[in-house]
Amino acid sequence: DALGGIWYFQAPAEYRGNFAAAYGQTLSFDLKQSIDNSQLDRRDIIITGDGGSVIWFDTANNPGTDWTAYSVVLDASAGWMNDDDSPASEAQIRAVLADIEDLQIRGEYRNGEDTGSLDNVVLNSGCP
């Protein structure tokens, strides 16, 4: 998006529903971008659930031009936030995970034209 807009990869249907067992587990994925100048800082992961409740996470760094691996713990100590930018509690995160309606991972990291890539997304549900 050459106009500075932010777009997200949106998870398919199999990443929606009851993932209550994922609390304390990880969401992992690999990202890369074609150009890494003129970087923007926005919410990196957005999960909507529990009737429209939103939690989000900001990773420590943006991806590079080579694959960058991410692994984010799904618990209150990891730094998840509510839509109003307040820290998400264990109860709030658990409620969203128990009824995921939408899962988005940011694909736009710079102001200007570029290409973002996503691979190896795993939402660990805690099941063997």
C-alpha positions in Angstrom: 0.0 0.0 0.0 1.9 3.0 -1.3 -0.4 5.4 0.7 0.8 4.4 4.1 -2.2 2.1 5.0 -1.7 -1.0 7.1 -2.9 -4.4 5.9 -3.0 -7.7 7.7 -2.9 -11.4 6.8 -6.2 -12.9 8.0 -6.3 -16.4 9.3 -8.6 -19.0 7.5 -11.6 -20.7 9.2 -9.5 -23.4 10.9 -8.0 -20.7 13.2 -11.4 -19.7 14.5 -13.5 -21.2 17.2 -12.6 -22.6 20.6 -8.8 -22.4 21.3 -9.2 -22.2 25.1 -6.4 -24.8 25.5 -4.0 -22.4 23.8 -3.7 -20.2 26.9 -0.1 -20.4 28.1 1.0 -21.9 24.7 2.4 -20.1 21.7 1.5 -18.5 18.4 4.5 -18.8 16.1 5.0 -17.7 12.5 7.7 -16.4 10.1 7.5 -13.1 8.3 9.6 -11.1 5.9 9.3 -7.9 3.9 10.8 -6.9 0.6 12.1 -3.5 1.8 12.9 -2.5 5.4 13.3 1.3 5.4 10.5 3.8 6.3 9.2 1.5 9.0 5.8 1.9 10.7 4.9 0.7 14.2 1.4 -0.7 14.6 -0.3 -3.6 16.3 1.4 -6.8 15.0 -1.2 -9.5 16.0 -4.9 -8.9 16.5 -7.2 -11.5 17.9 -11.0 -10.9 18.1 -13.3 -13.1 20.0 -15.8 -13.4 22.8 -18.5 -11.4 21.0 -16.1 -8.7 19.6 -13.5 -8.3 22.3 -10.1 -7.5 20.9 -6.6 -8.3 22.2 -3.4 -7.4 20.4 0.3 -7.8 20.7 3.3 -5.7 19.5 6.4 -7.7 18.7 9.8 -6.3 19.7 11.0 -5.8 16.2 9.7 -5.8 12.6 10.7 -8.5 10.2 13.7 -8.2 8.0 14.2 -8.9 4.3 15.0 -12.5 5.2 12.6 -14.7 7.1 12.2 -13.6 10.7 10.8 -16.1 13.2 8.3 -15.1 15.9 6.9 -17.0 18.9 4.5 -15.2 21.1 3.2 -16.7 24.4 -0.5 -16.5 24.8 -0.7 -15.4 28.4 -1.1 -12.2 30.5 2.6 -11.9 31.3 3.6 -11.7 27.6 2.4 -8.2 27.0 -1.0 -8.7 25.4 -3.2 -5.5 25.3 -6.9 -4.8 25.1 -8.4 -2.7 22.3 -8.3 0.4 24.6 -4.5 -0.1 25.0 -4.7 -1.4 28.6 -3.0 -4.7 29.6 -5.1 -7.7 28.9 -5.9 -9.9 32.0 -5.7 -13.7 32.1 -9.5 -13.8 32.1 -9.8 -11.5 29.0 -7.2 -13.5 27.0 -8.9 -16.8 28.0 -12.3 -15.4 26.9 -11.0 -14.4 23.5 -9.2 -17.6 22.9 -12.3 -19.6 23.9 -14.2 -18.1 20.9 -11.7 -16.7 18.3 -13.7 -14.9 15.6 -10.7 -13.4 13.7 -6.9 -13.7 13.9 -4.7 -11.2 12.0 -1.0 -10.9 11.6 0.4 -7.6 10.2 1.9 -7.7 6.7 2.6 -4.0 6.2 5.6 -2.6 7.9 6.7 0.4 5.9 5.3 3.6 4.4 5.4 2.9 0.7 5.2 0.0 -1.7 6.5 -3.3 -0.6 5.7 -7.0 -0.4 5.1 -8.9 2.9 5.3 -12.6 3.3 4.0 -15.0 6.0 4.7 -18.7 6.5 4.7 -21.5 9.1 1.8 -20.2 11.3 1.1 -22.5 14.3 -1.4 -21.8 17.0 -0.3 -24.3 19.7 -3.5 -25.5 21.3 -1.7 -27.4 24.1 -3.0 -30.8 22.8 -0.6 -33.6 22.1 
